[in-house]
Structure formats: C-alpha cells, structure tokens
Amino acid sequence: MLNFELEIIQMVLLFLGLSAGSIFIVLIAILLLFGSKEIPTIARSLGKGIRDIKNATSEIQNEVAKGAKGSTIDDLKKIREDLDITKKL
C-alpha cells in the first residue's frame, strides 16, 4: 500500500512540474527553516485549515442548493398565479 501511495504522490508532483531533486531541496529547506519539532505542528495546522475550507465550501453549496430549490418553487407558483389572473381577463 505504501508503494501505491508513493506512486500517487510522485504523479501529482510530476503533474505540478516538480522533479524529485526539486522536491528534495524544498523538503531540506523546510526542515532547516522550521526544524523537526515544528513540522508536525505546521502540518496539523495546514490540515485543519484545509478541513475548515472544505467544510465551509460544502456549507455554501448546501445553502445554494436549498435556496435554488425554494426559489424555483416560489417562482413557479408566482407564474401560475399570473397565468390564472390573465385567464380571468
């Protein structure tokens, strides 16, 4: 399973145009800048931020879907009322 995950990571990084050497240099730079003790904290914070963004996005999508359903029904009712009024004329 670990090899499969590494292959996926490599494919994603190649998609972004990063070679193995570039990735290695970036990882060394991060290690030197933040130290080995800070990296888990940073990763945890990034994960939490990404999770919050996903939650907010799904909440917005749900609200838009609810609003679209309600407005469509209301719009159809109003059109029907308008048609009924014109029939009476």
Number of C-alpha atoms within 10 A of each C-alpha: 6 7 8 9 10 11 12 12 12 16 13 12 14 12 10 9 10 14 12 12 9 11 13 12 11 12 12 12 12 14 14 10 11 11 12 11 9 12 14 11 11 12 11 11 12 12 12 12 12 12 12 12 12 12 12 12 12 12 12 12 12 12 12 12 11 11 11 12 11 11 11 11 11 12 11 11 12 12 12 12 12 11 11 11 10 9 8 6 5
